Amino acid sequence: MHHRLTMLAAGLLIGTAAFQFSNPASGQSEGGWVTLVDSNKMGDWDEVGKANWAMQDGALTADKLLEGKDPAYLVSKVSYKDFQIRAEFWTDEEANSGVFLRCDQSKKIDAKICYEVNIFDKRPDPSYGTGAIVGVAKVDPMPKAAGKWNTYEITAQGPHLVIVLNGQKTADVRDSTHLGGPIALQYGSGVVKFRKVQIKPL
């Protein structure tokens, strides 16, 4: 009898734990990761500039600017201070994109008011191309990302910024210019796709 009660109690506990993690409304996933973009949803972003962002074949995709020549951005509605990001992206050779961190404001986005973790294989100065943090951490040699799915793992903890692309560390730097703010996804040129973007506040 006692054994059955323990089993029952264990079953109830497991049931509650499963319920806490399966609440889709909160955007929470296992272990504190919040999913901003996945194969089913574009997510909830503010737009700065206009690109033709749309869900296509399980990825958030853009391939042209709809107004002006300046890059367009999807900006998170929430600000983040210390966090990890996992982003899966695909770009063609002409693409200019990036993941922007800790932007000082949300209405105007650029590499001066945010950290820009670059995705730009054809950048004229490759030292701040794909894998680099523009103006902060150079990359040498610059990895190429075009034509395949890639994973960025980005950690921002206080002044310590670490960028890992496809398992290879491309930047590890200390800089305290920007300490918190929204994140943003950039469309500048070419074809840009994000099939998963997750963030975990630290």
C-alpha positions as CSV (number, residue, x, y, z in Angstrom):
1,M,0.0,0.0,0.0
2,H,2.7,2.4,1.0
3,H,4.6,1.7,-2.2
4,R,1.5,2.6,-4.3
5,L,1.1,5.9,-2.5
6,T,4.7,6.9,-3.3
7,M,4.2,6.0,-6.9
8,L,1.0,8.0,-7.0
9,A,2.7,11.0,-5.4
10,A,5.6,10.7,-7.9
11,G,3.1,10.6,-10.7
12,L,1.4,13.8,-9.5
13,L,4.7,15.6,-9.2
14,I,5.8,14.6,-12.7
15,G,2.4,15.7,-13.9
16,T,2.8,19.2,-12.4
17,A,6.3,19.6,-13.7
18,A,5.2,18.7,-17.2
19,F,2.3,21.1,-17.0
20,Q,4.6,24.0,-16.0
21,F,6.8,23.4,-19.1
22,S,4.1,22.9,-21.6
23,N,2.4,26.3,-21.3
24,P,2.8,27.6,-24.8
25,A,1.4,31.0,-24.0
26,S,4.5,32.1,-22.1
27,G,7.0,31.4,-24.9
28,Q,9.1,29.5,-22.3
29,S,10.8,26.3,-23.2
30,E,13.0,23.9,-21.2
31,G,15.7,25.3,-19.0
32,G,14.8,29.0,-19.2
33,W,15.1,29.3,-23.0
34,V,12.5,31.6,-24.6
35,T,11.8,30.9,-28.3
36,L,11.5,34.1,-30.3
37,V,11.4,32.5,-33.8
38,D,10.8,28.9,-34.8
39,S,9.6,27.0,-37.8
40,N,6.0,27.9,-37.1
41,K,6.1,31.5,-35.9
42,M,7.7,34.7,-36.9
43,G,7.4,36.0,-33.3
44,D,6.5,39.4,-32.0
45,W,8.9,42.1,-33.1
46,D,8.9,45.9,-33.7
47,E,10.1,46.8,-37.2
48,V,12.7,49.5,-37.9
49,G,12.9,50.0,-41.7
50,K,10.9,47.6,-44.0
51,A,12.0,44.3,-45.5
52,N,9.6,41.6,-46.8
53,W,9.9,39.3,-43.8
54,A,7.6,36.3,-44.1
55,M,7.4,32.7,-43.0
56,Q,8.5,30.4,-45.9
57,D,9.3,26.7,-45.7
58,G,9.7,26.8,-41.9
59,A,11.9,29.8,-41.7
60,L,11.6,33.6,-41.2
61,T,12.8,34.9,-44.6
62,A,13.6,38.2,-46.3
63,D,15.1,38.9,-49.7
64,K,14.4,42.5,-50.4
65,L,14.1,45.9,-48.7
66,L,10.7,47.5,-49.2
67,E,11.7,51.1,-48.6
68,G,15.0,53.0,-48.7
69,K,18.5,51.7,-48.8
70,D,19.2,51.4,-45.1
71,P,19.0,47.9,-43.6
72,A,15.7,46.8,-41.9
73,Y,15.5,45.3,-38.4
74,L,13.2,43.2,-36.3
75,V,13.6,44.5,-32.8
76,S,12.6,42.6,-29.7
77,K,9.9,44.2,-27.5
78,V,11.8,43.1,-24.4
79,S,15.2,44.4,-23.2
80,Y,17.9,41.9,-22.1
81,K,21.0,42.5,-20.0
82,D,22.9,39.2,-19.5
83,F,21.8,36.3,-21.8
84,Q,22.6,33.5,-24.2
85,I,21.2,33.4,-27.7
86,R,21.0,30.4,-30.0
87,A,20.2,31.4,-33.6
88,E,20.0,29.2,-36.6
89,F,20.3,31.0,-39.9
90,W,20.9,30.5,-43.6
91,T,22.1,33.2,-46.1
92,D,23.2,33.4,-49.7
93,E,26.6,34.8,-50.8
94,E,25.2,38.3,-51.3
95,A,23.6,38.5,-47.8
96,N,24.3,41.2,-45.3
97,S,22.6,40.4,-41.9
98,G,23.5,40.2,-38.3
99,V,22.2,39.7,-34.8
100,F,22.3,42.9,-32.8
101,L,22.6,42.9,-29.0
102,R,21.9,45.3,-26.2
103,C,20.8,48.2,-28.4
104,D,20.8,51.6,-26.6
105,Q,17.4,52.4,-28.1
106,S,14.7,50.6,-30.1
107,K,13.6,53.1,-32.7
108,K,16.9,53.4,-34.6
109,I,19.3,50.5,-34.9
110,D,22.9,50.3,-36.0
111,A,26.3,48.9,-35.1
112,K,27.2,52.0,-33.1
113,I,24.3,51.8,-30.6
114,C,24.3,48.0,-30.4
115,Y,26.8,45.2,-30.6
116,E,26.5,43.7,-34.1
117,V,27.3,40.0,-34.4
118,N,27.9,40.1,-38.1
119,I,26.7,37.8,-40.9
120,F,28.3,39.3,-44.0
121,D,30.6,37.0,-46.0
122,K,31.4,39.7,-48.6
123,R,32.1,42.5,-46.2
124,P,34.8,44.7,-47.9
125,D,36.9,44.6,-44.6
126,P,36.5,40.9,-43.6
127,S,38.1,41.5,-40.2
128,Y,34.6,42.6,-39.0
129,G,32.7,40.1,-41.3
130,T,30.9,36.9,-40.3
131,G,31.7,35.8,-36.8
132,A,33.0,39.3,-35.7
133,I,31.4,41.9,-33.5
134,V,31.6,45.0,-35.6
135,G,34.0,47.6,-34.3
136,V,34.6,45.5,-31.1
137,A,36.1,42.1,-31.9
138,K,37.8,41.2,-35.2
139,V,37.7,37.7,-36.7
140,D,40.7,36.0,-38.4
141,P,40.3,34.1,-40.5
142,M,36.7,35.0,-41.3
143,P,34.4,31.9,-41.5
144,K,32.0,31.7,-44.5
145,A,28.4,31.1,-43.7
146,A,26.7,31.2,-47.1
147,G,24.7,28.3,-48.6
148,K,24.2,26.3,-45.4
149,W,22.4,26.3,-42.1
150,N,24.6,27.8,-39.3
151,T,24.2,28.2,-35.6
152,Y,25.3,31.2,-33.6
153,E,25.7,30.8,-29.9
154,I,26.1,34.2,-28.3
155,T,26.8,34.8,-24.6
156,A,26.7,38.3,-23.1
157,Q,27.5,38.4,-19.4
158,G,28.4,41.8,-18.0
159,P,31.3,43.1,-20.2
160,H,32.2,39.6,-21.4
161,L,31.0,38.7,-24.9
162,V,31.6,35.3,-26.5
163,I,30.5,34.4,-30.1
164,V,30.5,30.7,-31.2
165,L,29.7,29.9,-34.9
166,N,29.0,26.2,-35.7
167,G,30.9,25.2,-32.6
168,Q,34.0,27.4,-33.3
169,K,34.7,30.4,-31.1
170,T,35.1,33.4,-33.3
171,A,35.1,36.2,-30.7
172,D,35.8,36.5,-27.0
173,V,36.1,40.0,-25.8
174,R,35.4,42.3,-22.9
175,D,33.7,45.6,-23.6
176,S,31.2,47.6,-21.5
177,T,29.9,50.1,-24.1
178,H,26.4,48.6,-24.1
179,L,25.1,46.9,-21.0
180,G,21.5,46.1,-21.8
181,G,18.7,46.7,-24.3
182,P,16.6,45.0,-27.0
183,I,18.1,42.6,-29.5
184,A,17.5,42.8,-33.3
185,L,17.7,40.7,-36.5
186,Q,19.0,42.6,-39.5
187,Y,18.1,42.4,-43.2
188,G,20.5,44.3,-45.4
189,S,20.8,42.4,-48.7
190,G,20.7,39.0,-50.4
191,V,18.6,36.2,-48.9
192,V,18.4,35.9,-45.1
193,K,16.6,33.1,-43.2
194,F,16.2,32.4,-39.5
195,R,14.6,29.1,-38.6
196,K,15.2,29.3,-34.8
197,V,16.1,32.2,-32.4
198,Q,16.1,31.5,-28.7
199,I,17.2,33.6,-25.8
200,K,17.9,32.6,-22.2
201,P,18.3,35.4,-19.6
202,L,21.2,34.8,-17.3
